[in-house]
């Protein structure tokens, strides 16, 4: 995710969004200062041009080169207003699903009200602009703590989910490889963070190790110390995520966490923030207690091992 997107919350109202799209999604090179000038001081139009440009780039609809931009993926003038709104909403849903920000199970059906909805908290802070864009386009409708999927957009949302759910074997292998690379990057980040966390002595530094590169069944990834004055070991399981904070635990990891109690930690790392200077991951001490005893996290099975009794 473009870090610039996190600085904004909204492009503006529907008229402002459509005005900007009409100026830059033309299939031709457009001059950004000229676009900004032509969008200024128009009655009943609420528009943050900079936010809009960043968002369209993030959605893959616009390319920027210096003071020039070109949008040739979706041409605003090639279709009617309502069709364009539908197509823009479709791009937003596809972006959210293709990047793992929305997935199967996030949307729910309200039998009483007869509509599908998304809980507000499925959208992380950095996605406020995309969420509010969909609200401005009436693809999502605020309803208390939920966002109702507009009736005319239900099939669009379903198609985006289906597209995201169908993965060919080469795509699956590529996805698994990306997940592996993301996990390795998270472990390296956690190791470097751990070496900087305390002014460890030389003897301790030599004993802080990434165990997982050799022993994948240890139930943790890194072994360290609580602090520079302690000989008590800290057992660290690294979990790297994209989108909403979440992670999976194996039976082996649960057993290791229960056995080691307060000496066992999960370092929960937001992949999109690893390059941010000063970023500190979420540290969960004694995750067995916080998850399964205190109930500070929602844990639910997403698969079962089933074997015959006889």
N, C-alpha and C positions, 0 to 999 in steps of 0.2 A: 504494500500500500504506500502511495506517495505520502511522505510525511507532511507535505503542504496541506493535504486534505484535513488533517487534524486541527488546523488553525481555524477552520470555518465550521459553521453549523447549518447554513442555508444559502442557497443561490438567490432565492427570492420567491415571488409569487409566480403563478402559472404564466401570466402575461409576460413577466420579465424573463422567465426561462425560455419561452417560445421566441421572444424578441432576439435574445442572444443566439439561440440555435439558428434562427433565420439569417443572422449576420455572418456566422462562422461555418456552419455546415452547408456549404454551397458547392463543394467539389472544386473550388478554385482557391488560390492563395489570397488570403485577406490580411490586411495590415491591422495589427492589434490596436495601436493608438487611435486609428480611424474608427475601429469598431467601438472602442470605449467612448469616443466623442459622440458617435451617432446614437449611443444608448443612454446618454446623459439627459437628465431633466425632462423625462417623458412622463406626463400625468398618469397616475394610477398604475405605474410600473415600479415594482420593487425588485431591484437587481443588484447583486454584487458580481460584477464582471470577472474579477480575479478568481473568485470562488468558482464561478461557472466554467471558466477556462480550465482550471485545475481538475474539476470534476469530469469534464468532457475528455480530457487527456486520460484520466484514470479509467474511464469507461472504454477507452480505445476508439473513441469517435473523432479525436482531434490530435493533430501533431503540431508542435510549436517549434519554430526555428528563429530565435532572436525576436524581432518585432513582427514576424510573419507567422501565420498559421494556416493549416489546410485541413478541412474535414470532408473526406470523400467516401466514408463508410455508409453514412446515413445522410441523404440529401433532403433538407427540410422542404425545399420548394417542389420536390418531385411527387409529393402526395398531399392530401388534404390535412387540415389541422388535427382532426380526431385520429386519423390513421397514423400521423406522425407521433402523437402522444402515445398511442398504443405501441409503436415501434420503439420509442425511447424508453417506455416502461419495461418492455421486453429486454432491452439491453441492460437495464438496471438489475432485473431479476437474474438474468444470465450471469452478470458480473458477480453478484452475491453468491450464487450457487457454484459457479465454476471455481471461485477462489475459496470455497469452503466456509464462507461466512453464514450461509443458510444451507441447511441439509434436511434430508428426510427426517421427520419427527419433530421439527421445529414448529410446523404449522399444525393447528388443532381445529377440530370441527365442534361448533357449539350446536348441539341438537336443539336446545331451547330457542336459540335465535336464528338457526338455519343458515349460518355462514361460517367461513373459515377465518381464522385469525392467527396472528403471530404475537407472542408476548413482547412487550417493549424491550425487555432485557436481552433479547436475542441479538440486538444491534449494539455492538461495542461503541465506545466513545468516538473512535475514529470514523465510524460509519454514519455519523449524524447527518452529514450532507446528503448521502444516498437515501437514507430513510426519509428525510424531509423533502427530497426531490420527488420520491414516490408519493408522499402525502400531498404535495402541491399538484401532482398530476392526477390525484384521486384514485391512484392504484392501491393506496393504503389509506384507511380512514381511522383516525384516533377514536378509541372507545375505552375510556378509563385507562387501565394498565395494559391494554391490548391494542393491536393495530389490525383492524378488519381488512381482509383482502377484498377489494371492490368486486362485486358480483361479475362484472364484465371482464375482470382480469383473472378469474379463477382458472379458466382453461389455459391462459397464458402462463400462470404460475405453475400449473401442473405440467405443462410441456417443458418448462425450464427444469423442473425437478426430474422429469423422466430423462431428459437429455443428460443431466448431470449424473443420473443413476446408472445409465447404460455405459459400461466401460469395456472396450475391446481388450483382448489379451495383451497386445502391445502397449495400450494405454495403461492397463493395470500394472504391467511391469515397470513402466515409466513412473507411475504414481508411487509404487513401492520404493523405487530407487530414490525419488524425491523425498519421501518420508524418511528413508535411511539417511540420506545426506542431511536432512533437517535435524534428525536425532543426533548425528555425529557433530554437527555444528553446535547444537545446544550443549552437548557434553564438553566440547572444547571451551565454549563460553563459560560454563560453570566451573571448569577447572581453573581457568585464568582468573575468574572472579574469586575463587576460593584462595588462590595463592596471594591475592591482593587484600583479602578481607581482614587479615590480622598480620601484624609484624612477626610472622613465624620465624623461629630460629633455623639455622642451616640444617640441623639434625631433623627437625620436623619437616622442613621443606622436602627433604629427600624421601620422607615416608608418606607424603601426600601423593596418592597414585590414582590413576584412572584404571580401576580394576576391570572394567567391562571390555577393554581391548583384548584381554586374555580369558577372563572368567565371566562368561555371559550368564552363568547360573547362580552368581553370588547373591542376587536379590538387591543389589545396589550397584551404582556406577563408579563412584569415587569414594575413597576413604581418606579422611582428613582428621583434624583435631578441633575441639570446640574453640580454643583460643591459644595464644602463644605461651600461656602459663599452665596449660593443662596437658596431661597425658591421656585424657579420655578421648577415645576415637569418635569421630562423627562419620556416620554412614549416609551417603548422599545418593539418592535416586533422582536422576534428571528427567524432567518431562518438558518437552517443547511443544508449543501449540500455536495455531493460527486462528484468529477470530476470537470467539469467546473463550475465557479460561476453562480448560477441560483437560483431562488426561485419563489414561487407562492404567489399571493395575493388574498385574498377573497374580495368580495364586501364590507363586513364589515370593513376589514382592510384598504381598499382604502378610505372609508368614514372617518374612524378614523384619518388616515394620513392627509387627506384634512382639517379636522376640527382643528387639533392640530398643523399643520404647522411646524414651526421650533422646536417645543417641541417634535416632534415625530421622532423616530429613528428606523431604521432597523439595527440590529446587525447580520451581515452575517458571518457565522462561517463555516470554512472548517473542516469537521468531521475528516479528516485524520491528521490535525495539532493540534487537541485539547490537545494531550499529549505532545506537543513540548513546552519546557520551554520558556517563554517569548512571546509566540504567541499572537498576537493582532488581533482580528477580524476586518473585514471591517465595519466601521460605516457610515451609510447613513442617514444624517440629512435631514428632510423634503423630504421623498421619493416621495410624491405626486408631488412636484415641479420638482425634479430631473428626475423622470420617465416620467410624463405626460405633463410637461410644457417645461423643458429644453431639454428633449430628450436624457439624458445621458445614459439611459438604453433602450434596445429594449423590448417593451412590446407587446405581441401578445396573443389573446385569444386561449385557447386550449380546451374550451368547451362553449356551449351556453345553456341557459335555454330557451326552446321553449314552449309557451303556446298558446292555440287558442284565437283568438280575440273575437269570439262570443261564 
